[in-house]
Amino acid sequence: MKVRIGVGGGGSALEPHALAELVDGLVEHRFDSLWLSEVLTQPVIDPLVGLAWAASRQPTLKLGTTMLLPGRNLLRVAKELATLDALSEGRLLITMVPGIDRGPERHAIGSPAPRGAVMEEALPVLRRLWAGETVTHHGPTGHLDEVRLWPLPVQQPLEVWLGGSSQIALERCGRLSDGWLPSLCTPEEAARGREVIEAAAAKADRTISPEHFGISLGYSRTPLDEAQRQAIASRARGRDMSDLVPVGLDALRTTLERFIAVGFSKFVVRPMAPPPSWGAELAELAAAVGDLQT
């Protein structure tokens, strides 16, 4: 099992100098990948633009995004992701999510259809486009065209992982995805979710690589403040915050080791608050957990 650790900076309002410090530090300290999440209504950079910039600055760093799928023109998003994979020579990692079903973020997504139904319909179409097949495309006016994508991604297939921990999301992951990257779950919950995913995959006559189970894990250097606790509370479903967000780098290491023990090997660790210095943060993070990578 190959353990890999990427670092997420998508929750930070990254200025150019901070993004440069983050990108360069990831390579210096031998982290696996940079992850930028898409949040439309928060002060964060657009992930595809940020990743394209990072790809040019550091030509070995893998590029990960947790990206909204509902509300998008499928041909456009297929072309954007294929182009980024082609220009970065196959370094793109993709996790698709339906987005938050409440508040301004839900309204900003702008998808009239149920989010789960969008995911079910869109993922097979994206795979066909990335494979170079001709696809019937429904334009915004309702007109149908036969289209083919160019450029094609370097990675064939271009893999898509999914998040989510509900029963429906887990079964969808088994039927349609290449991997699973949830957040805000315990190692025990993750192990149970993996069982559901693998059963759904087997029922659909497919398999998901045992190397393709990971966790997106927020961590804090200090006890969570009230704003952070409130932001997590609606998704915590009554669980103890300390079970979901490790506080301190020692606790982060222990949590990663617990996930590794139940068969998870790909991680995105995310500081809950922007660090004063990404360079210093990555140096300390590497000293605390870097040796877990195999």
Contacts in CASP RR format, 6 or more apart in sequence:
PFRMAT RR
TARGET T0000
AUTHOR 0000-0000-0000
METHOD contacts of the structure
MODEL  1
MKVRIGVGGGGSALEPHALAELVDGLVEHRFDSLWLSEVLTQPVIDPLVG
LAWAASRQPTLKLGTTMLLPGRNLLRVAKELATLDALSEGRLLITMVPGI
DRGPERHAIGSPAPRGAVMEEALPVLRRLWAGETVTHHGPTGHLDEVRLW
PLPVQQPLEVWLGGSSQIALERCGRLSDGWLPSLCTPEEAARGREVIEAA
AAKADRTISPEHFGISLGYSRTPLDEAQRQAIASRARGRDMSDLVPVGLD
ALRTTLERFIAVGFSKFVVRPMAPPPSWGAELAELAAAVGDLQT
1 210 0 8 1.000
1 211 0 8 1.000
1 260 0 8 1.000
1 263 0 8 1.000
1 265 0 8 1.000
1 294 0 8 1.000
2 211 0 8 1.000
2 265 0 8 1.000
2 294 0 8 1.000
3 260 0 8 1.000
3 265 0 8 1.000
3 266 0 8 1.000
3 267 0 8 1.000
3 292 0 8 1.000
3 293 0 8 1.000
3 294 0 8 1.000
4 32 0 8 1.000
4 33 0 8 1.000
4 265 0 8 1.000
4 266 0 8 1.000
4 267 0 8 1.000
4 293 0 8 1.000
5 31 0 8 1.000
5 32 0 8 1.000
5 256 0 8 1.000
5 267 0 8 1.000
5 268 0 8 1.000
5 269 0 8 1.000
5 289 0 8 1.000
5 290 0 8 1.000
5 292 0 8 1.000
5 293 0 8 1.000
6 26 0 8 1.000
6 31 0 8 1.000
6 32 0 8 1.000
6 33 0 8 1.000
6 34 0 8 1.000
6 35 0 8 1.000
6 62 0 8 1.000
6 267 0 8 1.000
6 268 0 8 1.000
6 269 0 8 1.000
7 22 0 8 1.000
7 26 0 8 1.000
7 31 0 8 1.000
7 33 0 8 1.000
7 34 0 8 1.000
7 35 0 8 1.000
7 268 0 8 1.000
7 269 0 8 1.000
7 270 0 8 1.000
7 282 0 8 1.000
7 285 0 8 1.000
8 34 0 8 1.000
8 35 0 8 1.000
8 36 0 8 1.000
8 37 0 8 1.000
8 268 0 8 1.000
8 269 0 8 1.000
8 270 0 8 1.000
9 22 0 8 1.000
9 34 0 8 1.000
9 35 0 8 1.000
9 36 0 8 1.000
9 37 0 8 1.000
9 270 0 8 1.000
9 271 0 8 1.000
10 35 0 8 1.000
10 36 0 8 1.000
10 37 0 8 1.000
10 39 0 8 1.000
10 44 0 8 1.000
10 45 0 8 1.000
10 47 0 8 1.000
10 270 0 8 1.000
11 37 0 8 1.000
11 39 0 8 1.000
11 42 0 8 1.000
11 44 0 8 1.000
11 270 0 8 1.000
11 274 0 8 1.000
12 18 0 8 1.000
12 44 0 8 1.000
12 271 0 8 1.000
12 274 0 8 1.000
13 43 0 8 1.000
13 44 0 8 1.000
13 45 0 8 1.000
13 274 0 8 1.000
14 22 0 8 1.000
14 44 0 8 1.000
14 45 0 8 1.000
18 274 0 8 1.000
18 278 0 8 1.000
19 45 0 8 1.000
19 50 0 8 1.000
19 53 0 8 1.000
19 54 0 8 1.000
20 57 0 8 1.000
21 277 0 8 1.000
21 278 0 8 1.000
21 279 0 8 1.000
22 34 0 8 1.000
22 278 0 8 1.000
22 279 0 8 1.000
22 282 0 8 1.000
23 34 0 8 1.000
23 54 0 8 1.000
23 57 0 8 1.000
23 58 0 8 1.000
23 61 0 8 1.000
24 57 0 8 1.000
24 58 0 8 1.000
25 31 0 8 1.000
25 278 0 8 1.000
25 279 0 8 1.000
25 282 0 8 1.000
26 33 0 8 1.000
26 34 0 8 1.000
26 58 0 8 1.000
26 61 0 8 1.000
26 282 0 8 1.000
27 58 0 8 1.000
27 60 0 8 1.000
27 61 0 8 1.000
28 282 0 8 1.000
29 282 0 8 1.000
29 283 0 8 1.000
29 285 0 8 1.000
29 286 0 8 1.000
29 290 0 8 1.000
30 286 0 8 1.000
30 290 0 8 1.000
30 293 0 8 1.000
31 282 0 8 1.000
31 285 0 8 1.000
31 286 0 8 1.000
31 290 0 8 1.000
32 62 0 8 1.000
32 293 0 8 1.000
33 61 0 8 1.000
33 62 0 8 1.000
33 63 0 8 1.000
33 64 0 8 1.000
33 93 0 8 1.000
33 268 0 8 1.000
34 51 0 8 1.000
34 54 0 8 1.000
34 61 0 8 1.000
34 62 0 8 1.000
34 63 0 8 1.000
34 64 0 8 1.000
35 64 0 8 1.000
35 65 0 8 1.000
35 66 0 8 1.000
35 93 0 8 1.000
35 216 0 8 1.000
35 268 0 8 1.000
35 270 0 8 1.000
36 44 0 8 1.000
36 45 0 8 1.000
36 47 0 8 1.000
36 50 0 8 1.000
36 51 0 8 1.000
36 64 0 8 1.000
36 65 0 8 1.000
37 44 0 8 1.000
37 47 0 8 1.000
37 65 0 8 1.000
37 66 0 8 1.000
37 67 0 8 1.000
38 46 0 8 1.000
38 47 0 8 1.000
38 65 0 8 1.000
38 66 0 8 1.000
38 67 0 8 1.000
38 68 0 8 1.000
39 105 0 8 1.000
40 68 0 8 1.000
40 105 0 8 1.000
40 108 0 8 1.000
40 109 0 8 1.000
41 104 0 8 1.000
41 105 0 8 1.000
41 108 0 8 1.000
47 64 0 8 1.000
47 65 0 8 1.000
47 66 0 8 1.000
47 67 0 8 1.000
48 65 0 8 1.000
48 67 0 8 1.000
48 80 0 8 1.000
48 81 0 8 1.000
48 84 0 8 1.000
51 63 0 8 1.000
51 64 0 8 1.000
51 65 0 8 1.000
51 84 0 8 1.000
51 88 0 8 1.000
51 92 0 8 1.000
52 84 0 8 1.000
52 87 0 8 1.000
52 88 0 8 1.000
54 61 0 8 1.000
54 63 0 8 1.000
55 61 0 8 1.000
55 63 0 8 1.000
55 84 0 8 1.000
55 87 0 8 1.000
55 88 0 8 1.000
55 91 0 8 1.000
59 88 0 8 1.000
59 89 0 8 1.000
60 91 0 8 1.000
61 91 0 8 1.000
62 91 0 8 1.000
62 92 0 8 1.000
62 93 0 8 1.000
63 84 0 8 1.000
63 88 0 8 1.000
63 91 0 8 1.000
63 92 0 8 1.000
63 93 0 8 1.000
64 92 0 8 1.000
64 93 0 8 1.000
64 94 0 8 1.000
64 95 0 8 1.000
65 92 0 8 1.000
65 93 0 8 1.000
65 94 0 8 1.000
65 95 0 8 1.000
66 95 0 8 1.000
66 97 0 8 1.000
66 181 0 8 1.000
66 216 0 8 1.000
67 77 0 8 1.000
67 94 0 8 1.000
67 95 0 8 1.000
67 96 0 8 1.000
67 97 0 8 1.000
68 96 0 8 1.000
68 97 0 8 1.000
68 98 0 8 1.000
68 99 0 8 1.000
68 109 0 8 1.000
69 77 0 8 1.000
69 96 0 8 1.000
69 97 0 8 1.000
69 98 0 8 1.000
69 118 0 8 1.000
69 119 0 8 1.000
69 122 0 8 1.000
69 123 0 8 1.000
70 98 0 8 1.000
70 99 0 8 1.000
70 109 0 8 1.000
70 110 0 8 1.000
70 111 0 8 1.000
70 113 0 8 1.000
70 115 0 8 1.000
70 116 0 8 1.000
70 118 0 8 1.000
70 119 0 8 1.000
71 109 0 8 1.000
71 110 0 8 1.000
71 111 0 8 1.000
71 118 0 8 1.000
72 122 0 8 1.000
73 139 0 8 1.000
73 140 0 8 1.000
74 122 0 8 1.000
74 125 0 8 1.000
74 126 0 8 1.000
74 129 0 8 1.000
74 137 0 8 1.000
75 129 0 8 1.000
75 137 0 8 1.000
75 139 0 8 1.000
75 147 0 8 1.000
75 149 0 8 1.000
77 126 0 8 1.000
78 125 0 8 1.000
78 126 0 8 1.000
78 129 0 8 1.000
78 130 0 8 1.000
78 149 0 8 1.000
79 149 0 8 1.000
81 92 0 8 1.000
81 94 0 8 1.000
81 130 0 8 1.000
81 153 0 8 1.000
81 158 0 8 1.000
82 129 0 8 1.000
82 130 0 8 1.000
82 149 0 8 1.000
82 151 0 8 1.000
82 152 0 8 1.000
82 153 0 8 1.000
82 158 0 8 1.000
83 151 0 8 1.000
84 92 0 8 1.000
85 91 0 8 1.000
85 92 0 8 1.000
85 153 0 8 1.000
85 154 0 8 1.000
85 155 0 8 1.000
85 158 0 8 1.000
86 151 0 8 1.000
86 152 0 8 1.000
86 153 0 8 1.000
86 154 0 8 1.000
89 154 0 8 1.000
90 153 0 8 1.000
90 154 0 8 1.000
90 155 0 8 1.000
92 153 0 8 1.000
92 155 0 8 1.000
92 158 0 8 1.000
93 159 0 8 1.000
93 161 0 8 1.000
94 158 0 8 1.000
94 159 0 8 1.000
94 160 0 8 1.000
94 161 0 8 1.000
95 160 0 8 1.000
95 161 0 8 1.000
95 162 0 8 1.000
95 163 0 8 1.000
95 181 0 8 1.000
95 216 0 8 1.000
96 119 0 8 1.000
96 123 0 8 1.000
96 160 0 8 1.000
96 161 0 8 1.000
96 162 0 8 1.000
96 163 0 8 1.000
97 162 0 8 1.000
97 163 0 8 1.000
97 164 0 8 1.000
98 115 0 8 1.000
98 116 0 8 1.000
98 118 0 8 1.000
98 119 0 8 1.000
99 105 0 8 1.000
99 106 0 8 1.000
99 109 0 8 1.000
99 115 0 8 1.000
100 106 0 8 1.000
101 115 0 8 1.000
102 234 0 8 1.000
109 115 0 8 1.000
111 118 0 8 1.000
116 168 0 8 1.000
116 172 0 8 1.000
119 162 0 8 1.000
119 172 0 8 1.000
119 176 0 8 1.000
120 172 0 8 1.000
120 176 0 8 1.000
123 160 0 8 1.000
123 176 0 8 1.000
123 177 0 8 1.000
124 176 0 8 1.000
125 135 0 8 1.000
126 160 0 8 1.000
127 157 0 8 1.000
127 160 0 8 1.000
128 135 0 8 1.000
129 135 0 8 1.000
129 147 0 8 1.000
129 148 0 8 1.000
129 149 0 8 1.000
130 149 0 8 1.000
130 152 0 8 1.000
130 153 0 8 1.000
130 156 0 8 1.000
130 157 0 8 1.000
130 158 0 8 1.000
131 152 0 8 1.000
131 156 0 8 1.000
131 157 0 8 1.000
132 148 0 8 1.000
132 149 0 8 1.000
132 152 0 8 1.000
133 148 0 8 1.000
134 146 0 8 1.000
134 147 0 8 1.000
134 148 0 8 1.000
135 146 0 8 1.000
135 147 0 8 1.000
135 148 0 8 1.000
136 144 0 8 1.000
136 145 0 8 1.000
136 146 0 8 1.000
136 147 0 8 1.000
137 144 0 8 1.000
137 145 0 8 1.000
137 146 0 8 1.000
137 147 0 8 1.000
138 144 0 8 1.000
139 145 0 8 1.000
157 178 0 8 1.000
159 178 0 8 1.000
159 179 0 8 1.000
159 212 0 8 1.000
160 177 0 8 1.000
160 178 0 8 1.000
161 177 0 8 1.000
161 178 0 8 1.000
161 179 0 8 1.000
161 180 0 8 1.000
161 181 0 8 1.000
161 212 0 8 1.000
162 169 0 8 1.000
162 172 0 8 1.000
162 173 0 8 1.000
162 176 0 8 1.000
162 177 0 8 1.000
162 179 0 8 1.000
162 180 0 8 1.000
162 181 0 8 1.000
163 169 0 8 1.000
163 173 0 8 1.000
163 180 0 8 1.000
163 181 0 8 1.000
163 182 0 8 1.000
163 183 0 8 1.000
164 170 0 8 1.000
164 173 0 8 1.000
164 180 0 8 1.000
164 182 0 8 1.000
165 182 0 8 1.000
165 184 0 8 1.000
165 185 0 8 1.000
165 189 0 8 1.000
165 193 0 8 1.000
167 196 0 8 1.000
170 180 0 8 1.000
170 193 0 8 1.000
170 196 0 8 1.000
170 197 0 8 1.000
170 200 0 8 1.000
171 196 0 8 1.000
171 197 0 8 1.000
171 200 0 8 1.000
172 200 0 8 1.000
173 179 0 8 1.000
173 180 0 8 1.000
173 197 0 8 1.000
173 200 0 8 1.000
173 208 0 8 1.000
174 197 0 8 1.000
174 198 0 8 1.000
174 200 0 8 1.000
174 201 0 8 1.000
174 204 0 8 1.000
174 206 0 8 1.000
174 208 0 8 1.000
175 200 0 8 1.000
175 201 0 8 1.000
175 203 0 8 1.000
175 204 0 8 1.000
175 206 0 8 1.000
177 208 0 8 1.000
178 208 0 8 1.000
178 209 0 8 1.000
178 212 0 8 1.000
179 197 0 8 1.000
179 208 0 8 1.000
179 209 0 8 1.000
179 212 0 8 1.000
179 213 0 8 1.000
179 214 0 8 1.000
180 193 0 8 1.000
180 194 0 8 1.000
180 197 0 8 1.000
180 208 0 8 1.000
180 212 0 8 1.000
180 213 0 8 1.000
180 214 0 8 1.000
181 214 0 8 1.000
181 215 0 8 1.000
181 216 0 8 1.000
181 266 0 8 1.000
181 268 0 8 1.000
182 190 0 8 1.000
182 214 0 8 1.000
182 215 0 8 1.000
182 216 0 8 1.000
183 215 0 8 1.000
183 216 0 8 1.000
183 217 0 8 1.000
183 218 0 8 1.000
184 232 0 8 1.000
184 235 0 8 1.000
184 236 0 8 1.000
184 244 0 8 1.000
185 215 0 8 1.000
185 244 0 8 1.000
186 239 0 8 1.000
186 243 0 8 1.000
186 244 0 8 1.000
187 255 0 8 1.000
187 258 0 8 1.000
187 259 0 8 1.000
187 261 0 8 1.000
187 262 0 8 1.000
187 264 0 8 1.000
188 262 0 8 1.000
190 213 0 8 1.000
190 214 0 8 1.000
190 215 0 8 1.000
190 259 0 8 1.000
190 262 0 8 1.000
190 264 0 8 1.000
191 262 0 8 1.000
191 263 0 8 1.000
194 213 0 8 1.000
194 262 0 8 1.000
194 263 0 8 1.000
194 264 0 8 1.000
197 208 0 8 1.000
198 207 0 8 1.000
198 208 0 8 1.000
201 207 0 8 1.000
201 208 0 8 1.000
210 263 0 8 1.000
211 265 0 8 1.000
211 266 0 8 1.000
212 266 0 8 1.000
213 263 0 8 1.000
213 264 0 8 1.000
213 265 0 8 1.000
213 266 0 8 1.000
214 259 0 8 1.000
214 264 0 8 1.000
214 265 0 8 1.000
214 266 0 8 1.000
214 267 0 8 1.000
215 259 0 8 1.000
215 264 0 8 1.000
215 266 0 8 1.000
215 267 0 8 1.000
215 268 0 8 1.000
216 267 0 8 1.000
216 268 0 8 1.000
216 270 0 8 1.000
217 246 0 8 1.000
217 252 0 8 1.000
217 255 0 8 1.000
217 256 0 8 1.000
217 259 0 8 1.000
217 267 0 8 1.000
217 268 0 8 1.000
217 269 0 8 1.000
217 270 0 8 1.000
218 245 0 8 1.000
218 246 0 8 1.000
218 269 0 8 1.000
218 270 0 8 1.000
218 271 0 8 1.000
218 272 0 8 1.000
219 245 0 8 1.000
219 246 0 8 1.000
219 247 0 8 1.000
219 248 0 8 1.000
219 249 0 8 1.000
219 251 0 8 1.000
219 252 0 8 1.000
219 255 0 8 1.000
219 269 0 8 1.000
219 270 0 8 1.000
219 271 0 8 1.000
219 272 0 8 1.000
220 228 0 8 1.000
220 245 0 8 1.000
220 246 0 8 1.000
220 247 0 8 1.000
220 248 0 8 1.000
220 271 0 8 1.000
220 272 0 8 1.000
220 273 0 8 1.000
221 247 0 8 1.000
221 248 0 8 1.000
221 249 0 8 1.000
221 271 0 8 1.000
221 273 0 8 1.000
221 275 0 8 1.000
222 247 0 8 1.000
222 248 0 8 1.000
223 247 0 8 1.000
224 232 0 8 1.000
224 241 0 8 1.000
224 245 0 8 1.000
224 247 0 8 1.000
224 272 0 8 1.000
228 272 0 8 1.000
228 273 0 8 1.000
229 241 0 8 1.000
232 241 0 8 1.000
232 244 0 8 1.000
232 245 0 8 1.000
236 244 0 8 1.000
245 272 0 8 1.000
246 252 0 8 1.000
246 254 0 8 1.000
246 255 0 8 1.000
249 284 0 8 1.000
249 285 0 8 1.000
249 288 0 8 1.000
249 289 0 8 1.000
250 288 0 8 1.000
252 269 0 8 1.000
252 288 0 8 1.000
252 289 0 8 1.000
253 288 0 8 1.000
253 289 0 8 1.000
253 292 0 8 1.000
256 267 0 8 1.000
256 269 0 8 1.000
256 289 0 8 1.000
256 292 0 8 1.000
257 292 0 8 1.000
259 267 0 8 1.000
260 292 0 8 1.000
269 285 0 8 1.000
269 289 0 8 1.000
271 281 0 8 1.000
275 281 0 8 1.000
END
